[in-house]
C-alpha cells in the first residue's frame, strides 16, 4: 500500500528516479559484464571473439525463454499475492519452476546436438566453428543456472524485494569477471582454454547467482513457499504464465532472428565484419541497458496512475521518461561519434578491424536520435496492457525493414551501406510507435481526468 501511495502522490520526477535507479544500476552491471567478457576474449584471439558473435543469437534466445517465463510468473504471482490467494501464489511459483525446467531441457538438447550446426550455418571458418561450438555447447548445457537465477529473481521482484536481485546479479557478474582471465588464459596452473574458458566462467557465475537467489528466497522472501504439491501442473496457471510470457519470448526471438540474419549478410563480406557487429552489440548494451532500466521504472508508474485515473501524472511520467531516455541516447551518440576508435581498441582491434568498425559505429549510432523516445513511449503500451503494440513495432523494425534493407544494400558490395539500414529502420520505428501511441491516446487516455 505504501508503494501504491508513493506512486500516487510523490513528485513524478523524484518518483521516476527512485523507481528506476535500482533497475538502471542492475542493467549497468549486466552491461559491464558483457563488455568485459568480450574484452578478455579479444585478447585471446580475434577468431574466438568472432565465435562469440556467432553464438550470441542463440544465447539471446535462451535468455528470452528464461525472461519470458519469469515475466509470466511475476505477473500472476503478484496478482495472487495482491488477492491474498497464497495457495495459488505458491502453485504459480512451482509451475513456473516446472516451465523453466522444461525450457532448460530444450536448450540442453540444443547445446548437445545443435550448437555445431548453428555456428556452421553462419560461417565456414573452421577455427571459428570450433570455438563457437565449444562456447555455445557449454552455455546451453549448463544453462540451468541462468534459468534458475532469473526465475528466483522474479519471485523476489513479485513480492517487492527488488533490492535483493541486485545481490544475485552482482555476484554472477563479479564471479564471471574474476574467473574469465583465469580460465581463458590458464592462470594458476590451469590449461589455456580460450572461448571454452569464457563459457565455463559464465556458467559458474550464473550457477552461483542461482544458488544465492534460492538462499535469499528461502530466508528473506516468506511470501513464496515451494512445496512438492506446488509442482503439480495446472492448466490455468501454465496458461496464464504463457499468456504473459510468450510475447516477451517472441520479442527476443525476433531479435535473435535479426542478429542471425545480419551475421549471414555480413559474412559475405568477411568474418571480421561479423566480429565488428558483435563488438558493437556489446558496446551498445552499455547505452541501451540503462534506458531499459528507466523504462522498467516508468511502467508501474504509468500503470498505477492509469488505474487511479490520473492522466496528468501518467503523461508526466512518460514525458520525463522520453526526455531522460533521449538525453542518455544522445550522450551515447556523442561517444560513438567522437571516440569510436578508442571504444574498439578495448577489444584489441587491429587496423583492419578499425577500418571497418569506426564508420560502422558512427553510422549505426545515428539511429540513437530516435531510439530513446521509441523505447520510452513503448512503456505506455506495456503499462496499459497493449504489449502487442511493442511486438508490432519490433517485428516491423527488425524483420520487415532492417534485414531487407541491409540485404538490398549489401548487393552494392559496399559494407558501409549495410550499416545505413539501422537509422532507416529506427526512423520507421519511431513513426509507427507515435502512430500507435496517438491511437491509444485517443481511445483510452484522452478522456481521463487530470
N, C-alpha and C positions, 0 to 999 in steps of 0.2 A: 504493500500500500504506500509505503514511503517513496518507493521508486515511481509509482504512478503519480503521486502528488508532485514529486520533483519535476516530472515531465509536463505537468500541468501549470506550474507556477514559476519555476526558475527562469531567469532571463535566458532567452533562446540561445544567444551566443555562448554564454557560460555553459549551458546545458549541452550543446553540441560538443564543446571542448571536453567536458568531463565524461561524456558518454563515449567519445571517440578515442581519447588518449590511450587507454589501455589496449585497445584494438590496434591502433597505429603502432604502438611500441612492439606489440606481438608480431605484427606484419613486418616491421623493420628487422626484427630478429631473424625471421624466416628469410628475408631478402639478403641479409648479410651472410647467412649460412649458405644460400645458393651461390652467391658470388665467390665466397672464399673457397667453397668446394671446387669450383671450376678453376680458380686461380692455382690451387695446388696441382690439379690435373694438367694444366697448361705447362707447368714446369717439368712435368714428366715427359710429355710428348704432344705434338700437335695432332697426331692421329688419335690419341686417347681422348683429346678434347673434342674432336670431330665425332668420335664414337658416342660420347655422352649426348651430343647434339642430336644424333640419330635416334638415341634411346628415349629422348625427352618426351615425345608424344605419347608413348606407352606409359611412361611414369606419370604423366599428367592425367591420363585417363584413369589410372589406378587411384590417384588421389581424388579424382572426380567421383568415383564409386564410393570411396570412404566418406567423402564430404557429403555426398547426396544422401546416403543412409543416415549420417549424423544429423543433417538438417531436418530430415523427416522425423527422426526420433526426438530431436529438440522441440519441434513444434507440438507434437502430440503429448510429449511428456510435460511440457509447460502448461498446456491446456488442461491435462488431467490433474495436475497439482493445483491449478487455479480453481478447479471444480471440487477440490478435496477428494478426488477419486484416487486414493493412494494405491488401491489394488491394481487399477488399470495402469497407473504410472509405472509400477514395478513390472507389470507384464509388457508394457511398451519397452522398457529398458531391456528386458530379457529377449523379446522378439527382435529388437534392434541388434543385439549381440549375435543372434542367430543369423540375421541377414548379412551382417558384417563377416561372419564366418564363412557363409556361402560365397560371398564376394571374394574373400581371400583364397578360397579353394580354386575359383576360376582363374585368378592371376597366378596361383601356384602352377596350375597346368599350363598356362601361357608361358611362364618362365621356363618350364621344363621342355616344352615341345614347340613353342612359337617364337622364342627370342631370336634364334638364328635366322629364321625366315624373315622376321620383321626388319632386322638390320640389313639383310641381304637384298630385300625388296627395294631399299633406298640407295644402296651403294654396292659397287663391285670390288672395292679395295679390300684385299684380304686382311690386312692388319687391322683396319677399322672394323671389319666384320667380327674379327676375333675379340677385340677389346669390347665392342658393343654387346656381343653375345654374353661375355663373362659378366659385364656390368649389369645388364638387364636381367639375366637369369638370377643373380643373387638378390637384386632389389625386389623382384617379383616373388621369388621363392621364400623369402623371409619377410614378406610384406604384412604378416600378421601384426607386426609392431606398429606400423602406421595406421592400419585399420583399427586396432585396439586403442591406440593413443587418441585418434580423432573422435572415436565413439565415446570414450570415457570423458574426454574434454567436453563433449556436448552434454553429457549428464550434468556436469558442473555448471555449464552455461545456462541450462534449462532451469536450474534452481537458484540462479543469481550469483553463483560463486565464480565469476569470470576471472577474478584476480588469480585464482589457483591455476588456471590454464597457462598463465604466463610462466609459472614454475616448470610445468611439464614441457612446454615448447622451448623454454630457455635451456633446460637440461639437455634435450635432444640436440639442439644446435651446438651447444658448447662441447658436448662429448664428441660430436662429429668433427668439429673444427680441430680438437686436440688430436683425435685419432687419425685424421686424414693424412698428415705428413708421415706419421709412424708407419702406416700400412702401405701408403703409395710408394715411399722411398726406401722402406725397410730399415728403420732405425731400431736400436736396442736389440740387435741380433736377428730381427725378423727378415725374411726374404723380401726383395723388391717386388711389389705386386701390381703397381700401376692402377689401371682402371678397376681391376678386381679389388684392390685395396680400398679404393674410394667407395665402392659399393658396400664392402664389409663395414667400414666406418659409419656409413649412412644407416645401415640396418641396425647396428649396435646402438646408435643414438636413438633410433626410433623405438627399439625394444625397451631400453631403459626408461624412456619417456612414458611408454605404455605402462610399465611396472609402477612408476611413480604416480601415474594417473589412477591406477587401481587402488594404490595405498591411500591417496588423498580422498578418493570417493568413499573408501571404507571408513576412514577416521573423521573426515571433515564434511561429508555430504550425507547426512542421515535421511534426507528426503527420498533417496533411491536405495532400495534394498533388493538385491538379486537373490533369488532362491531357485531351486530346481523347478518349481511349478511355473515360474516366470518364463521359462524357455519353451513351454508348450506352444506350438504355432497357433496363432489366432488369425483367421482370415480378415476380420475387421481391422485389427491393429496393423497387420502387414500391409493391407490395402491403403490405410491412411498414411503410413510411413512412406510408401512408394509414391502415393499421390503427390506428396510434397517433394520427395527426394528425386524422382525421375527427371523433372525439368532441370534440376541442378546438374544431374549426371549428363543429360543431353547437352547442356551448355559446355561442359568440359569436353565431351566427346566431339563437339563441333570444333573446339579449339585444337584438339589433338589431330583431327582430320585435316584441318587447315595447315598445321605445322608439318604433318607428313607430306601433304601436297606441295608445300613450299620447298621442303627438302628435296623432293623429286625434281621440281623445276630448277632449283639452284644447282643440283648435282650435274645437270647438263653443262654447267659452266666449269665447276670443279668442287672437290670435297672441301676446299678451303672456303668457298662461298657459303657452304652449309655451316662450317665452323664459325664464320663471322655471324651468321644468322643466329646460331646457338648462343654465342657470346652476347649478342645484342639482347636476347631474351633474358639472360642473367642480369645484365645492366639495367634493362627497363623494369625489372621486378623491383629494384630499389626505388624507382619513381612511382610505379603503379600501386605497389602493395600498400603504402600509407594512404593512398586515395581510396582503395578498397576498404581499409580500416575506418576511414572517415565515413564512407558510405554505410558501413555496418552500424556506425553510431547514430547516423541520421534516421535510418529505417524505423527503429522503435519510437523515435520522437514523432515522426510523421504519422505512424500508425496510431499512437495514443491520441494525438490531438485531432486526428480524423474521427476517431471513435468518440471523443469528447465534443466534436463539432466546433473546434476552434480553428477556423480557416486561417486567420491571420498568423497564429503561431506556427501552424503547419507550413504555410508558404514561406515564413521567415526562416524556418529550419532548412527548407530546400534552397532558398536564396543564399544563405550562409554556406551551405554545402557546395553550391556551384562556385561561389567566389573562392572558397578555400581550395577546392579541388583544382580550379583553373589556375590559381596562383602557384600551387605546387607543381603543376604540369609545365607552366611557363618557366619555372626555375629549372626543371629537368630539361626543357628545350634549350635553355641558355647553356647548361653544362654540355649537352650533346653538340651544340654548335661551336662552342669555344674550346672544349677540351676533349674532342673525340680520340685523338692520338694518345693522350695521357690515360684515358679510360681503357683503351685497348691494350696499352702497354702493361696493365695489371695482369694480362693473360699471356705475357711473353710473346707479344705479337711480332712476327717477322716483318720485314719490309714489304713483302708481297701481301701479307695479311693486312697491314696498314693501308696499302694502296686500295684494297677492296673495302676495308672496314670504315675508314674515315668518311668517304662520301656516303656509305650506307647509313651510318648513324645520323649524319646531317640531313639526309633526305627523309628517312623514316620519322625522325623526331619532329618534323614539321606537322605531323598529324596530332601532336600533343596540344596544339592550339584548340582543337575541338574535343579531344578525348576526355578531359577533366569534366567539362559540363555534361557530356554524354553519360558518364558514369554516375555523376551526382543526380541527374534527373531520373535515371533509372531507379533510384531509391524510392521514388514515388510509386512506380509500377509494383515493386516488391511489397512495399508497405501497405498498399491498398488492395492486395490480392490479385494483381494483374501481372504476375510473373511471366505469363505468356508473351507479353509485350517485349520484355527483355530478351526472351528467346527469339522472337521475330527479328529484333534488331541484330542480335548476334549472328543468326543464320544468314541474314541478308548481307551483313558486313563481311563475314569471313568466307562464306561459301558461294554466295551469288555475285559478289563484287571482287573481293580481294584475290581469290585464286584465279578466276577467269581473266582478270586484268593482268595479273602477274604473268600468267601463261602467254597471253597475247603479246605483252611487252617483251617476253623472253625470246619471241620469234625474231625480234630485231637483232638479236645477237649481242645486245649491249646490256651488261649486268645492271648498270645504274638505272636503266629504265624499269627493271623489275621492282626496285625499291619504291618507285613512284606509286605503286599500287596501294601502299599504306595511306598516304594522305588522301588519295582519291576515295578509298573505302571509308575513311573517317569522316569526310565531308558528307557522304551518303548517310553514314550512321547518325550524325547529329541531325540531319534533315529528317530522317524517319523518326528519330527519338522525339524531336519537337512536335512533329505532326501527331504522334501518338499521345504525347503529353497534353496538347491542346484539346484533343478528342476527349481525354479523360477529364480534363478541367471542365469542359462544357457539360459533360454528362453527370459528374458527381461532386466536383469541388466547388464550382462557381456559386451554387445555391446555398452553401454552408454559411452560417452566420459568422461574423468576425469575433 
